[in-house]
Amino acid sequence: MSAKIIDGKALSEEIIAKTKKQSEEFEKLHLRKVSLAVVLVGDDEASKVYVSSKIKRTASANIESIACFLPENTSQEVLEAKIKELNDDKTIDGILVQLPLPKHIDSQKIVGMVAVEKDVDAFSSEHMGNILLGVDGLVSCTPAGIIELIKSTGETISGKNAVVIGRSNIVGKPVAMLLLNESATVTICHSRTKDLSLYTKNADILVVSVGKKEFVKGKDIKKGAIVIDVGINRHDGKLYGDVEFASAENEAGYITPVPGGVGPMTIAMLMANTLKAANLRLTKK
């Protein structure tokens, strides 16, 4: 029997609609819209596409977007000054610095300069620490979206064996901690893991984020498992996930497609994070 498709696009629309309703209430109460500043430096085409889609979604969520487009030759000092300006602007609730930045820019320093309370990407050590401690706050958009996708199946996470393939700071590590916070038994696998299929075949929940086209095959998946494919791999003009969908859907109980799975959820959670950041800033005043 084929797996049920976890429709990230449909779920993201639900989250956007909910965020829109709440952001309209925010606007009525505070006489201003929730706002997100997006900083783009240079002419990277992929980045332009990502930024364009994010700005489009802000309108759908009744969030004001402030586009800060800077030329490729922008200096470190000028960019730092812009981040400071956005940090100090009380009408801006969230700041997103689109990566990658040009090579002459110290990306780590720039990302680290974003005020914690406006860091809607939630990549700072403070936000990561909050996940570790189980403290409510902003959560990185892709990991947060993954948890929502899993919950949308109606299956319980508590007590399940969850395997995360990939240990990046952006996806692997935070999603593993979020699953642990949901009382799953979590294993993190990576490039040094031996006999990977021994782990994947025992996974009730399998999250794959390795950046390798069709890395996980159907034979590696436990019958009835929830499979979340984070990968986006372009090959001969087509997009492929990190999971071989054709064989995996015959084994999995639920599976995300590529595209249309995790991708739309990342942007939806960015909108939700921006609204949450706005509310958190007000409660701390």
N, C-alpha and C positions, 0 to 999 in steps of 0.2 A: 504494500500500500504506500502511495506517495506521501511525503511529509506535508504538513500544513504550512503554507507560506506565511511568515511573519511580515506583514505589510508595513514597513517603516514609513512609507509615504503617507498612508492613511492615518497611522498613529501620530505622525508629526503634525498633520493637519488638526487633529484633536487637541494637541498640546498648544499649537499656535492659537486656535480658537479660544481655548481657556485663558491663555496669556492675554489675548486681546481684550477679553471681558474684564479681566482683573486690572489691566493697564488703563482701561477707560474709567474704571472706578478710581484708580490712582489719580488720573487727570482731573476728575471732578473734585476730588478731595484736596489736591495740592495746587490746582490751577496751572498745571504744566504737565507736559508729557514725560514719560520715562524716556531717557535718551542714551544712545550708544554712539561713541566716537570710534570710527574705524580708521586706522592709520595704515596707509599703503605707501611704500617707498619704492620707486622705480617702475619698470615697464614689464615685469614678469607676466606673461599672458595668463598662465594658470591662476596666479594670484588675483588678477583682474576679474576673472570669471568667478572665483570664490567670493570676492568682495561684492561683486555685482549681485550675486544670489543672496548674500547676507543682507544687503541693503534692501533688496526687494522684499525679503521676509519681515524686516522691521516694520515696513508699512502695513503688512498683513496683521501684525501683532499690535498695531497702534503704538509703535515705538518710534521716536524721532531718531533719525540717523544723521550723524555729523561726519561727512567724508573728509578726511585729511589726506589728500593726495600730494605727495612730495616727489620731486624729481630724483632720478637715479644718483646724481652727484651730491645729494644732500649730505652734509657733514655730520659726524657723530655729535658735535656740539649743538648744531641746529635741531637735530632730532631729539636730543635730550631736553632742550628748551621747550620743544613742542609737547613732550610727555609731561613735563612739569606744569606747563600751562593747562593741560587737560586735567591733571591731578587737582589743580587749584580751583578749577571751574566747578562751582557748587551745583550748576544745572546739568552736569554730565554725570550719569550714574554708572556707566560702564565704558571701559576702554579696551579695544581689541587691536593689537599690533599684528598685522598680517605677515606671516613668515612664508618663505625665507626673506630676510633683509639682504641688501647688497653686501658683497664680501668685505667691503671696507668698514662696515658697521659692526660693532660688538653687540651681537644679538642678545647674548645672555644678560649683558648690562642693561640694555634697553628694556627687555621684558621684565627684568628685576626692578626697574624704576617705576613701573605701573603701581599705583597705590593699591594696597591689598584689597581694600573695600570696593575698588573699581575693576579688579582683575577678573573679568567675567569668563576668561579662558580657564581660570582657576589653576594656573600652573605654578603658583608661588609655593615656597616651602611651608608657609603657614596653612594654606588650603590643603596641601598634601598631608600635613600633620593632623589637621582636623579629621580627615578621612581615617587616618590611622587610629585616632582616639575615639572615633565614632561621634564626633561633635557636629551638630547641624551647621551647615554653611554652604558656600558655593562649591560645586563639584565639577571637575573637568567635563566638558560637554559630551565627548564621545563615550567615556565610561558611564556617565549618568544616563545617556540614551540607551546604552546596552542593557542596563538594569531595567529600564522601562520596557524595552522590547521583550525581555525574558518574562517580566510580570504580566505582559499583555497576553501571554499564552494561557493564563489562568492556573498554571502549574506553580506549586510552592517551591521556593528556593531552599528554605530551611531543611537541613538534613540531607540535602542532595550532594553528590560528588561533582564538584566543578573543576574543570581543567582549563587553564588559560595558557595558550601557546603564544609566547612573546612576553618580554619583560621591560618594555619601554616605559619611560616615565609618563608618557602621554596616554597610553592605553593599558598596557599589560599590568603594571604594578597597581595603579589606582583601581582598575576593575576587579583585580584579585581581592583588594582590601574591601571594596564595596560588597562583593559576594560573601566575604567572611563576616562582614557586619550584618548580612542577611542570614547568618548561621549556616552557610554552606560549608562543606569540607573542601578546602581549596588546595589545588596543586598548580604550581607555575612551572611550565616546561619552556625550554629555550634551545638555542643552537648546540649546547653541550649536553643536552638530555640524551641518555642512551635508551634504546628500545622505546621510542616515543609512543608507538601504538599500544604498548602495555597500559599506558595512562589514558590515552584517548578512548580505548575500548571499554574503559570503566567509568567514563564520564557521562553523568546524567545531563550536565550542562557543559558544552564545549564552546569556548570563545577563541577564535583564531585570528591573530594579528601579527603576521610575519612578513608581509609584503612579497610573497612568492606565489606566482600564478598556480592555482589548483594544487597547492602543497598537500592538503589533506584529502584523501580519497574516501569513498564510501566504505571500503573494507576496514578503515581505521575507526569507524564510528559505531558507538553502541546503538543497538536497535531502540528506537523511540526517543533518542536524545534530543535536547534542544541545542541547535547549532547556530551560533552567531558568527557570521563571516564579516570581519572588519576590513578585509583587504580590498584594495582597488588597484588592479594591475592592467595597464593598457598594452594590448598586443595585437598587431595588424589592424589597428583602428577599432578594436572591440575591447570592452571592459570585462575583466575576469576577477573573481574573488580569490581568496586564499584556499577556498574549499572547492573541490571538483563537484559542482552542483548536480550534474547529471547522475552521478553514482551516489552522491550523498543523500539526495532526496528519497532514494529507495530504502535508506536505513534510518534516517532521522525521523523524529516525531514532528518536529518543528524546525524550520530553517529560514534564515534571512536570504533574500536574493541580492545579487549585485548586478546592476545598481538597484536602488529602491529599498534597501534595508537600513543599514546603519547610517549612511550618508545623510538622508533627510532629517534623521533624529538629531544629529550633531548640531545642525542649524536651529532646530526647534528648541533644543536645550539651551542654546546660546540666548535665545529670546527669553526663555524662562529664567535663566541666570541673571539677565539684565534687570528684569522686573524684581527678582529677589534681592539683587544688590541695592536697588533703589529703596526697597522697604527696609533692608538691614541698616542702611546708612541713616535713615530717619529714626529708627529705634535707638541708635547709638548716640543721638544728639542730646 
